[in-house]
Amino acid sequence: MSLPLLFAPVFIAIVALHATLLRLPYFWDEGGYYIPAAWDFFRLGTLIPETTMRNAHPPLPSVLLAAWWKIAGFHILSTRLFVCLITTFALLAVFRLARMFAGDAAALAVMILTAIYPVWFAQSTLAHADIFAAAFTLWALAFYADRHGWTLRTPTSTPTANAISTGLLFTLACLSKETAIVIPAALFCFEFLLLADRMPAVKHRIRQQLPTTYAADAGPEHRLDGRMLLALATPAVFLALWYLYHHHKTGFTFGNPEFLRYNATANMSFSRIALSLRHRLVHLTVHMNLYVPMLALSAVFLLPSRYAEGRRFLPVPALRMIVVLIVAQWIAFSILGGALLTRYLLPAYPLLLIVCVAAWKSRVRLWHGIAALTLVGFAIGCEVNPPYPFAPEDNLSYRDMIVVHQHAIRVLQQKFPGATVLTAWPVLADLQRPELGYLKTPVRTTPIENFSAEEIAKAASNAGSFDTALVFSTKYDPPPGGLNLAGTSRKDDKRFYDYHQDMLPGEVARALGGKVVWQEERKGEWAAVLYFPRSYDVQLKKPARLPR
C-alpha cells in the first residue's frame, strides 16, 4: 500500500469527519497565543509575538501558518484545512510505523483508531503547536526504527539517510513545540541501553531460547552509531539556539516568569509530581474510553499465541522502544506543564495502539472485531463526556464551549452595544481580537481571573468599572448529583492545578446586584449574559475607549 496514494483519501476523510468544525472560531490557546503569534509573524515578520504573551514557544507553527495564509488567505476555514493537512501527514506516519512493526492490516487499524481517538480527533483541526510537533515526531520515529531486525520489512533507506531524516524531523518537532525534546532525549539514552544486547552471555542465552527462524526477535546485534547519536542530539542544539535568540530579544530565556513558574518551577514538589503521575497514568490507560483497547490487551494475553513458538507479537527492540518512549512521556509530562493537558501526549497514543493491535492480531483470529469495538468506544468518547473533570479540548466538548460563547457574544452585541463587559479569559481575548472570529469590532472589557467566589467579591468592590458581564464555565464538571470520579481530589486539584469552583449565573447576578438576561447550556458547557442597570446608563454617556 503506497503512502503517497493514501494521502488524498486520508485527507478527504479527515475533512469530511470534521466538516461541521471547520468554520468554528479559534478556541482557548489558539486565541490566547498560537493564532495571535502567527498573525504577528504574518503581518510584522516577527518570530517573537508583539500583541500577545511572550512564552518562548518555538516559532515554526507561526512560520508555517503564515506561509499558508500567504497562499490560501487569512481566514478560519483556511487555517482549519491546513491543520487537517498536518493531521493527515501525522496519520501517514502512524500507518508507516505500524506497518513496519505489525503489517498492513494492523497499520490500517491503528491509523483509523488514532484518527478517531477523542483527543486526536479534537486536535485534528485546532491550530495548537502539539499537532505539528506530533506529526514531525512520528515521522522521525518511523525513520529511526527503519533498521534491520526491528521491523517486518527490510530497511528502505541507508543508515546515513535514516540518521539525517531522523535528526531533521526531530529538529522540526522541537522547533514546533519545546516539549518534543522528550522523545529524542529518551531515544539518545535508549541507544546506550541497547548496548546490553552486545553482552555475549545475554545474547547467547536469548538466541538459545528461540528457534533460528525467529532469532531476529531477540534483537539485532547493536553497536553505537555515531550518526544516529548525532541526529538525536541535533534537536537540543537548535532548541538551545532558539532560546539564546529569545533571551537576546526579550531578556527571558524560557518565557516570562509567570509562564515559567506555572509550567515548570512551581511543579517541583514530591506531592505534586506523585499526584501528576497518577493523573497521567489515567490519561494513558483509561481516558476518553482508552480502557476499551487496554482491557482487550490484557484479556488477549490469557489466550495462546497464534504465531509459531518463540515469535513475539512485536519485534523485541520495537517493543522496548515503545515502552521507553511511553514511560519517558509519562514521567516528563507529569513534571512539565501546569495544566496536564493531554495534547502533550499525542505521540504516545498511536504507540499504545500499535502495541494493542499487534497483540490482538497475535492471539485472536477475529481481531478486527476488537478493533471495531474500540472504534465504537472512541466515537462515543468524542461526544459523551466522562464522569470526571477534563479539558474541553479532549473531545468535542470544545465545540459546545465555542457555540455558547458565540451565542453569548451575539446577545451582547445586539442588546448592549457600547457596554463594558466583565469577563475572564479566553472570552476576554475573543472580545478584544476580531481576528479570532467572534465579532467584527473590539468591545470594552473589565478582566477577571475566573468566576470563583473570591474573584466575584473583588469585582463587587469595583462595580462601577463594568455594566454587563459574560460569565461561563471555565472547565467541565459532571452535573451535580451524577457520578463524579474526581469528587475526592478537589483539595489537591485546587492546591496544585489552579482548580476553582465557578459560581452559577444566578449566584453571580445576586452577588453583583444584576440580573441574568440570557443563558444557554450545552452538554455541561454554559454561558450567560448579566445586566447591571445601575451603571449601564452612565456608561452609555461616556466616550468609548477601546482596550490597548
C-alpha positions in Angstrom: 0.0 0.0 0.0 1.7 3.2 -1.2 1.8 6.1 1.3 1.5 8.8 -1.4 -1.6 7.2 -2.7 -3.1 7.2 0.8 -2.6 10.9 1.3 -5.6 12.1 -0.7 -8.2 9.6 0.7 -7.0 10.2 4.3 -7.1 14.0 3.9 -10.6 13.8 2.4 -11.8 11.5 5.2 -10.4 13.9 7.9 -12.0 16.9 6.3 -15.3 15.1 5.9 -15.3 13.9 9.5 -14.6 17.4 10.8 -16.8 19.3 8.2 -19.0 20.8 10.9 -16.0 22.1 12.9 -14.1 23.8 10.1 -15.6 27.2 10.5 -15.7 27.4 14.3 -13.9 30.5 15.7 -10.5 30.0 17.3 -10.5 28.3 20.7 -8.7 28.6 24.0 -4.9 28.5 23.5 -5.5 29.1 19.8 -6.9 32.5 20.5 -4.7 33.0 23.6 -1.4 32.5 21.8 -0.9 30.5 18.7 -3.1 32.5 16.2 -2.0 35.9 17.5 1.6 34.8 17.3 1.2 33.6 13.8 -0.8 36.7 12.9 2.1 38.9 14.2 4.6 37.0 12.1 2.2 37.2 9.1 1.9 41.0 9.4 5.1 42.1 11.0 7.6 39.3 10.3 8.5 38.9 14.0 9.4 35.5 15.3 8.6 36.7 18.9 4.9 37.9 19.1 4.2 41.5 19.7 0.5 41.5 20.6 0.2 38.5 22.9 2.2 37.0 25.7 5.8 36.0 25.2 6.2 32.5 26.5 9.2 31.3 24.4 7.4 28.7 22.4 9.5 27.9 19.2 8.2 29.7 16.1 7.8 27.0 13.5 4.0 26.8 13.7 3.7 30.5 13.2 6.0 30.4 10.2 4.1 27.5 8.6 0.7 29.1 9.3 1.8 32.5 7.9 3.2 30.8 4.8 -0.1 29.0 4.3 -2.1 32.2 4.8 0.0 33.8 2.1 -1.2 31.1 -0.3 -4.8 30.4 0.9 -5.7 33.7 2.7 -6.1 34.5 6.3 -9.4 33.1 7.5 -10.6 30.4 9.8 -11.5 27.8 7.1 -8.0 28.2 5.6 -6.4 27.5 9.0 -8.6 24.5 9.8 -7.9 22.9 6.4 -4.1 23.5 6.9 -4.3 21.7 10.3 -6.1 18.9 8.5 -3.2 18.6 6.2 -0.8 18.4 9.1 -3.0 15.8 10.8 -3.0 13.7 7.5 0.8 13.9 7.5 0.9 12.7 11.1 -1.5 9.8 10.4 0.5 8.6 7.4 3.5 8.4 9.8 1.4 6.3 12.2 0.5 4.0 9.3 4.1 3.7 8.2 5.3 3.0 11.8 2.6 0.4 12.5 3.2 -1.3 9.1 6.8 -1.7 9.9 6.0 -3.5 13.1 2.8 -5.3 12.5 1.8 -5.4 8.8 -0.6 -3.6 6.5 -3.9 -4.7 8.1 -2.8 -3.8 11.6 -1.4 -0.5 10.3 -4.7 0.5 8.7 -6.5 -0.3 12.0 -4.0 1.7 14.1 -4.3 4.7 11.8 -8.1 4.7 11.9 -8.2 4.2 15.7 -5.7 7.0 16.2 -7.7 9.4 14.0 -11.0 8.7 15.9 -9.5 8.6 19.4 -11.2 11.7 21.0 -8.0 13.6 22.0 -6.6 13.1 18.4 -9.9 13.8 16.8 -10.4 17.1 18.7 -6.8 18.3 18.0 -7.0 17.4 14.3 -8.4 20.9 13.3 -7.1 23.0 16.2 -4.1 25.2 15.5 -2.1 24.1 18.6 1.6 23.5 18.2 1.2 20.0 19.6 -0.2 18.5 16.4 2.7 20.0 14.4 5.2 18.5 16.9 3.4 15.1 16.9 3.5 14.9 13.1 7.2 15.6 12.8 7.9 13.3 15.8 6.1 10.3 14.4 7.8 10.6 11.1 11.2 10.9 12.9 10.3 7.7 14.8 9.5 5.9 11.5 12.9 6.7 10.1 14.7 5.9 13.5 13.1 2.5 13.6 13.8 1.6 10.0 16.5 -0.9 10.9 17.2 -4.5 10.1 15.7 -6.8 12.7 13.4 -4.1 14.1 10.7 -4.4 11.6 8.9 -6.9 9.4 10.3 -5.2 6.3 13.8 -4.6 5.1 15.1 -1.1 5.6 14.0 1.3 2.9 16.9 3.8 3.4 20.6 3.6 4.2 21.8 4.2 7.8 23.1 7.6 6.9 19.9 8.7 5.2 17.9 7.4 8.2 20.1 9.4 10.6 19.8 12.6 8.5 16.0 12.2 8.2 15.7 11.4 11.9 17.7 14.4 13.0 15.9 16.8 10.7 12.4 15.7 11.6 13.1 15.7 15.4 14.6 19.2 15.0 11.4 20.4 13.2 9.4 18.8 16.0 11.3 20.7 18.7 11.1 23.9 16.8 7.3 23.3 16.8 7.0 22.7 20.5 9.8 22.6 23.0 8.3 19.6 24.8 9.0 17.4 21.8 12.6 17.2 23.0 11.5 14.5 25.5 11.4 11.8 22.8 14.8 12.3 21.1 16.3 12.7 24.6 14.8 9.4 25.6 16.0 7.7 22.4 19.5 9.0 23.0 19.5 7.2 26.3 17.8 4.2 24.7 20.7 3.8 22.3 23.0 3.1 25.2 20.5 0.8 26.9 20.6 -1.3 23.7 24.2 -2.0 24.3 23.2 -4.7 26.7 22.5 -6.8 23.7 26.2 -6.9 23.0 26.9 -8.8 26.2 27.9 -12.2 24.9 26.3 -14.2 27.8 22.9 -12.3 27.4 22.9 -12.6 23.6 23.8 -16.3 23.7 21.1 -17.1 26.3 18.4 -15.3 24.3 19.2 -16.9 21.0 19.5 -20.3 22.5 15.9 -20.0 23.7 14.5 -19.0 20.3 14.2 -21.1 17.1 16.6 -20.0 14.4 13.7 -18.7 12.2 12.8 -16.2 14.9 16.2 -15.4 16.2 15.7 -11.8 15.0 13.1 -11.4 17.7 16.0 -11.2 20.2 17.0 -8.0 18.5 19.9 -7.3 16.2 23.5 -7.0 17.3 23.6 -3.4 18.4 26.5 -1.0 18.1 26.6 2.6 18.9 26.0 4.5 15.7 27.7 7.9 15.8 25.5 9.2 13.0 22.3 8.3 14.9 23.6 9.7 18.2 24.4 13.0 16.4 20.9 13.0 14.8 19.3 12.6 18.2 21.4 15.4 19.8 20.8 17.8 17.0 17.3 19.0 18.1 18.7 20.0 21.5 21.3 22.2 19.8 18.7 24.0 17.6 16.4 24.4 20.6 19.2 25.9 22.6 19.9 28.4 19.8 16.2 29.4 19.8 16.3 30.1 23.5 19.5 32.1 23.1 17.8 34.2 20.4 14.7 34.6 22.6 16.9 35.7 25.6 18.7 38.2 23.4 15.4 39.7 22.2 13.4 39.7 25.4 15.7 39.2 28.3 13.9 36.0 29.3 15.2 32.6 28.2 12.2 30.4 28.8 9.4 33.0 28.5 8.0 35.4 31.1 8.5 34.5 34.7 4.8 33.7 35.3 4.7 31.3 32.4 7.9 29.5 33.6 6.6 29.3 37.1 3.3 27.8 36.1 4.7 25.2 33.7 7.9 24.2 35.4 9.3 25.7 38.6 6.1 25.5 40.6 5.7 21.8 39.8 8.9 20.6 41.6 7.4 19.1 44.7 7.1 15.4 45.5 3.4 15.6 46.3 2.6 17.4 43.1 4.7 15.0 40.9 3.2 11.9 42.6 -0.3 13.2 42.0 0.5 14.1 38.4 1.9 10.7 37.7 -1.5 9.3 38.8 -3.3 11.7 36.5 -1.1 10.9 33.6 -1.5 7.2 34.1 -5.2 7.7 33.8 -4.6 9.7 30.6 -2.5 6.8 29.2 -4.8 3.9 30.2 -8.5 4.9 30.6 -9.1 8.5 29.5 -11.8 9.0 26.8 -12.6 5.3 26.6 -9.0 4.2 26.2 -9.8 1.5 28.7 -11.6 -0.4 25.9 -8.4 -1.4 24.0 -6.4 -1.6 27.2 -8.8 -4.2 28.7 -8.8 -6.1 25.4 -4.9 -6.0 25.5 -4.9 -7.6 29.0 -7.5 -10.2 28.1 -5.9 -11.5 24.9 -2.7 -12.4 26.8 -4.8 -15.1 28.6 -5.0 -16.8 25.1 -2.3 -18.8 23.4 -0.3 -17.1 20.6 -1.3 -17.9 17.1 2.3 -17.5 16.0 5.0 -20.2 15.9 6.7 -20.9 19.2 9.1 -18.2 20.1 7.8 -15.5 17.8 6.8 -12.3 19.6 3.8 -10.1 18.7 6.2 -7.2 18.2 9.9 -7.3 17.5 11.7 -7.0 20.8 13.6 -3.8 20.0 10.5 -2.1 18.8 8.5 -3.1 21.9 11.4 -1.9 24.1 11.5 1.4 22.2 7.7 1.9 22.6 7.9 1.2 26.4 10.8 3.6 26.9 9.0 6.4 25.0 5.7 5.9 26.8 7.4 5.9 30.2 9.5 8.9 29.3 6.4 10.9 28.3 4.5 9.7 31.3 7.2 10.9 33.7 8.3 14.1 31.8 4.7 15.4 31.3 3.9 14.7 35.0 6.5 17.3 35.8 6.2 19.8 32.9 3.1 21.7 32.2 0.8 23.3 34.8 -2.5 22.1 33.3 -1.5 18.5 32.5 -3.0 18.8 29.0 -3.4 15.5 27.2 -2.4 17.0 23.9 1.2 16.9 25.2 0.8 13.1 24.9 -0.3 13.0 21.2 2.7 10.8 20.1 2.0 8.3 22.9 -1.5 7.3 21.8 -0.6 5.7 18.4 2.3 3.9 20.1 -0.1 2.4 22.6 -2.5 1.4 19.9 0.3 -0.3 17.9 1.0 -2.5 20.9 -2.7 -3.2 21.4 -3.5 -4.1 17.8 -0.3 -6.2 17.3 -1.2 -8.2 20.5 -4.8 -8.7 19.4 -3.6 -9.9 16.0 -1.2 -12.3 17.5 -3.8 -14.1 19.6 -7.3 -13.6 18.2 -8.2 -14.6 14.6 -11.1 -12.2 14.5 -9.1 -9.3 16.0 -10.9 -6.9 13.6 -14.0 -7.3 15.9 -12.0 -5.9 18.9 -10.8 -3.1 16.7 -14.4 -2.3 15.7 -15.5 -2.3 19.3 -12.6 0.1 20.2 -13.6 2.3 17.3 -17.2 2.5 18.6 -15.9 3.3 22.1 -13.7 6.1 20.7 -16.6 7.5 18.6 -18.8 7.6 21.7 -16.0 9.3 23.7 -15.9 12.1 21.1 -19.5 13.1 22.0 -20.2 11.7 25.5 -18.3 13.3 28.4 -16.6 11.1 31.0 -17.7 11.2 34.7 -14.8 13.4 35.8 -13.5 16.9 35.0 -11.4 17.2 31.9 -10.1 19.8 29.4 -12.8 20.6 26.8 -10.2 20.2 24.1 -10.0 16.4 24.8 -13.2 15.8 22.9 -16.0 17.7 21.1 -16.8 19.5 24.3 -14.7 22.3 22.9 -17.3 22.7 20.1 -20.0 23.2 22.7 -18.0 25.8 24.5 -17.3 27.7 21.4 -21.0 27.7 20.4 -22.3 29.0 23.7 -19.6 31.7 23.7 -20.6 32.7 20.1 -24.3 33.0 21.2 -23.4 35.0 24.3 -21.3 37.5 22.4 -24.0 37.9 19.8 -26.5 38.7 22.6 -24.1 41.3 24.0 -23.7 43.0 20.6 -27.4 43.0 19.9 -28.8 44.1 23.3 -25.9 46.1 24.9 -23.8 47.9 22.2 -21.1 50.1 23.7 -21.2 48.1 27.0 -18.2 47.4 29.2 -18.1 43.6 29.8 -16.8 41.9 32.9 -15.4 38.5 31.8 -12.5 36.2 32.0 -10.0 34.6 29.6 -10.5 33.2 27.0 -13.6 35.2 26.3 -11.6 38.3 27.2 -9.4 37.7 24.1 -12.5 36.8 22.0 -14.0 40.3 22.7 -10.7 42.2 22.1 -9.4 40.5 19.0 -11.7 40.4 15.9 -9.3 38.2 14.1 -10.4 35.3 16.4 -13.7 35.2 14.6 -16.3 36.1 17.3 -17.0 39.7 16.4 -16.0 42.5 13.9 -15.1 45.3 16.3 -13.5 45.1 19.8 -15.6 45.5 22.9 -14.6 47.3 26.1 -13.8 44.8 28.8 -13.0 44.5 32.5 -10.9 41.5 33.2 -11.4 38.9 36.0 -9.4 35.8 36.6 -12.3 33.4 36.9 -15.8 33.2 38.4 -14.9 31.8 41.8 -16.5 33.4 44.9 -13.2 35.2 45.6 -12.9 36.8 42.2 -16.5 37.8 42.2 -16.1 39.5 45.6 -13.2 41.5 44.1 -15.4 42.5 41.1 -18.1 43.7 43.5 -15.7 46.1 45.2 -15.2 47.8 41.8 -18.7 47.5 40.4 -18.5 50.9 38.6 -16.0 49.5 36.1 -18.5 47.4 34.2 -22.1 47.4 33.2 -22.6 43.9 31.8 -20.9 40.5 32.4 -20.4 37.4 30.3 -19.9 34.5 32.6 -19.2 31.0 31.5 -18.0 27.5 32.6 -14.2 27.7 32.7 -13.9 23.9 32.9 -16.1 20.9 32.5 -17.6 19.4 35.7 -20.0 16.5 35.8 -23.6 17.6 36.6 -24.4 17.8 40.3 -26.0 14.6 41.7 -24.4 12.4 39.0 -21.3 10.2 39.1 -18.1 12.2 39.6 -14.9 10.1 39.9 -12.9 13.1 40.9 -15.0 14.1 43.9 -12.4 13.3 46.5 -9.5 15.2 44.8 -10.8 18.7 44.9 -8.4 19.9 47.7 -5.3 18.6 45.8 -6.6 19.9 42.5 -7.0 23.4 44.0 -3.6 23.3 45.5 -1.6 22.1 42.5 -3.7 22.7 39.4 -5.4 26.0 40.0 -8.8 24.3 40.4 -11.7 26.6 41.4 -15.5 26.3 41.6 -17.3 28.6 39.2 -20.3 30.4 40.6 -23.5 29.9 38.6 -25.0 32.8 36.7 -27.8 33.5 39.2 -25.3 33.5 42.1 -23.0 35.9 40.2 -26.0 38.2 39.5 -27.0 38.3 43.1 -23.5 38.9 44.3 -23.0 41.8 41.9 -26.5 43.3 42.0 -27.6 42.5 38.5 -29.9 40.1 36.6 -29.4 37.3 34.1 -30.8 38.3 30.8 -29.7 35.3 28.7 -28.1 31.9 29.4 -27.5 28.7 27.5 -26.1 25.2 28.3 -24.8 22.5 26.0 -23.6 19.2 27.5 -22.2 20.8 30.6 -20.7 23.9 28.9 -22.7 27.0 29.8 -22.6 30.8 29.3 -24.8 33.7 30.5 -25.1 37.4 30.0 -25.7 39.6 33.0 -27.0 43.2 33.1 -26.3 45.8 35.7 -28.7 48.7 35.3 -27.0 50.9 37.9 -24.1 51.6 35.6 -25.1 50.8 32.0 -26.9 54.2 31.5 -23.9 56.1 32.9 -21.5 54.2 30.7 -23.6 55.0 27.5 -22.9 58.7 28.1 -19.1 58.2 28.3 -17.0 58.2 25.1 -15.9 54.7 24.2 -12.3 53.8 24.7 -11.1 50.5 23.3 -8.7 48.3 25.1 -5.0 48.7 24.4 
